[in-house]
Amino acid sequence: MMRRGANLPSIGEFNQSVVLDAIRLSPGGVSRVEIAAQTGLSSQTVTNVARRLIAAGLIREGERLASGPGKPRTSMHLVPGARTAIGIHLDPSFITYTVVDLAGSVIARASTATPRVVSPDDVIESMARSVDALVDDAGIDRGQLLGIGIAAPGPLDLEAGTVNNPPLLDGWDDVALRDALGRALDLPAILEKDVTSATVGELWSSHDADRDDFAVFYLGTGVGLGLALDHSVRRGATSNLGDIGHVRVSDRGAICRCGNSGCLGDNIAPARLVRAAAERGVIALPDLSDHVSVAQAYAAVGEAARRDERAHTLVAEMAADIATAVVTIANMLDLSDIVFSGAFWNHISDVALPEIRRRVGDSRAYMLPHALRVSTSSLGADATAVGAGCQVLSSAFAPSDAQLVPRALA
Ligand SMILES: [Zn+2]
């Protein structure tokens, strides 16, 4: 769905973001006439806005298109490198750093294991050093950096910018991550729940006009759901939307900390797959209390599942549990798409994706009159970090979604 503009002078800034969106989503270039038709803006408004965007260096004019009657049309193109943003994903197992440009493309990246048994202050300090190193190594112009987007596991207090004791991040109780990192790097910072950032990344990078109502099924060290309805990301009352860990998906499984058994989060937890694979002799049992060792073992199980029957069965069982949750969620929200994302997804997707598609297709609980599209995020393993960076761009250019406007653009 293309956002529609309005021809009132008082909301010029909104129109600026509408026009920039239209150009951003047309990598092959788009003419003023086409933008006017897509957005409902008058051609005079489009021309005025385009002039401002060109002056700000955000777009450029391309070749003249002489086809058809009337004046030749000049195509307009995004200048992707005109502004950049830093996107960081803090997962209990690893921290991913990206620099993204206006097109949402990654121009630099790095990742490290999340340090254990140190204070969050030390982690934040090392995060700041990692960002500095990344920006310097990649030769990023600091004057064009709009800010930092940080994606972290919930629960979060977005107003205070704090991380409030996520189940898998020991010692992160009421930590002012946003302000501490923003201060350390002297840049405006946004904090967002990981699944929400992943969803923003999908919205920012998706050229699929039909993808308006979708969920991002997120497999990190924990599991979560990000949601977009009517092409807008949803956050809920306290921006903590998407905890699906205790959705009951089967009769089997250990007793969850909530007291039930068969909870999605427990059933598909990386440590659970790794332990089961070790019990069946697929891999050696790693230290299950160490997230990094578990992540490495999980990758090995995913790799083995392509040819080892025992590993394949374990991943297929996980896929069955995921499919049960997918059907419930899609029914409840009338979704058109489920997009799988998160660093742990990519290790199992070869086996899990076809299995989930098959099970959703066969499910007698599936109630929607349309087929559900089930796919893997095109943003790859860095999707959440990229989304956090896109969120900074989105906040800068889309007043409707504004949480901060780091800098005047023109
Ligand atoms: Zn539970």
Boltz pocket constraint, residues with backbone or C-beta under 6 A from the ligand:
constraints:
  - pocket:
      binder: B
      contacts: [[A, 245], [A, 246], [A, 256], [A, 257], [A, 258], [A, 259], [A, 260], [A, 263]]
      max_distance: 6.0
